[in-house]
Amino acid sequence: MNKTFGLIGTLLFSLNLSAVEPALENSKVREALNAMHGKPAPALQLNGWMNTKALGLEKLKGKIVVLDFWATWCGPCIASIPHTNEMMKKYADKGVVIIGVCHQRGAEKMEATAKEKDIKYPIAVDNGTNDAYKANSFPDYYIIDRKGILRWADIVNRDVEKAIEHLLAE
């Protein structure tokens, strides 16, 4: 019986550990994304800011930053806006900043989309950030810790809050 309990306890422990880390998307550029983990996050190259003045990572040190790479023509991106608004509201007082990085293609519709879909979090038009972060699908979520280190690149959408909670617990 002790041996069985030991095996079950070990299994539960290992399941719990994997539950802490967010899952990563199976991307074509996964190896390149993994190489970015644990390094200073690339600078934000954005313009046309809405819902805030221009933000830079230097000024955001001490905060957890969630980059939401999205596009006005992306159905799943548009569908995720209400949840992203909820996350912004839930975590704003805990030092979490969400920034929507709008793809250049379709960016002329960003302002109208923001108004129509009631986007509450800061958004801006990509001007090199997608390339710097190797974002290649939409929506893509990247999480930067309080020290400005890219902790996770292109995590599974359902695990964004898990990543935030993980960093809040550190």
N, C-alpha and C positions, 0 to 999 in steps of 0.2 A: 504494500500500500504506500509506503514512503517513497518507493521508487516511482510509482505512478504519479503521486502528487508532485514529486520533483520534476518529472517530465512535463506535466501539465503546467506547473509553475513557471518552468523555463519557457514553454511555448507562450504562455500569457505574457510573460515579461518581454519576449522578443516581439510579439504582436503589438504590445504597448509602445515599444521603442519605434517601430515603423509607423505607428499612428501619429507620432510627434512630428516627423518630417513630412513636409508636403510632397506629393508625387510630382514628377516632372513630365511634361509633354514629350512624346516620342517624336522629336523633330529631326528633320533632315540634317540640321546643323548641331545636333546634340553635343558632339564632341567639342566643337568650338564654344558652345554655350557653357559647358561644364568647365572649360578652361578659364572662363571669366569669373566663376564663383570664387568668392573669398578675396577678390581684388577690388581696388577702388572702382566705384561705378563710373562709367564714362559720363562726361558732361552732357547736360541737356542742351540740345540745339533745337529750340522751338521759337515760334513767333505767333502773333495773333492771339494772345492770351485772352481767355474769358473766365469770369468768375473769380479773378484774382489779378494782382499785378504780376509781372514776370517773376518766375521762381527759378532759383539755381540751387544745385545740390550743396554748395558751400554754405548757403544761408539755411539749409534744411538739416544740417548736422545736428544731432540730438533728437531727430524725429525719424520715424520709420516711414519710408516712402514706397508707395505702391505705384508702379507705372502700369497703366492700362493702355496697351497699344490697340487702337480701334480704328474703324473707318465708317464713314457715313453710309456706305453702300453695303455694309456687312450686317446681315440679319441677326446673327448671334450677338454681335456687339450691341446693336440697338436693343435687343431683348434683355441684355445684361444691365442696362442703365438703371432701372429701378433698384436692383440689388446693390449696385455700386453706390447709388445715392444712400441706401440704407447703411452700407458699411461706413461711408464717410460720416454719417450722423452718429453711428455707434462708436466709432473709434477716434473722432476728432479730438475729444477731450483727453485722450490717452496718448496724444503725440503722434498720430498717424496722419499722413498726408497722401491723398490719392490724386494722381495727375493723369488725365487722359491725353494720350499722344495720338492726335488725329492724323491718319495717313494723308499725304499730299493729294493723292487721287481722290477727288470728291470733297476736298477741304473747302471749296467754295460754298458747300452746303453746311459747314460746321455750325455757323451761327444759327441758321434756321433749324437745324436738327437739335441744337442745344435748347432752343426756345420751345420747340414742339414737344420734345421728350423730357423737358424740365430737368436738364442736367444741372446738378448743384455743385459738383466738385470742379476744381480747376481743369481746364482743357486748353490745348494749344495745338497749332499745326506743326507737324514734323518738318524739320529743316536739317536732317542728318542724324537724328536720334535713332530712327529705325535701323539705319546702317550700323551705327556705333554699337547698338545692342543686338544686332543680328536678328531682329524681329522678322519673322517670315510668315506669320499667319495671324488671324484676327478672330477674337480678341486674344492677345498674349499678355500675361501678367509677369512682371519682374518685381522683386522685393529687395529693397536696399535697407540695411540696418542703420542704427543711430550713428554709427561711425562713418557712414558713407560707403560701406562695403556692399557690393552686390552679393547677396546671399543666395538667391534663387533666380534663375533665368528661365522664363517660359514654363511656369508651374501649371499644373492641371487647374483649370478654372475653379472647380469645386473646392480646391484646397487653398485658395487665397486667404480665407479667414484662419485656417489652420496655421499658415505661415505667419500671419499677423500675431496670433495668440502665442505662437512659439517665441517670437521676438519680444513680445511684451513680457513674457515670463523670464527672460534673461536678465 
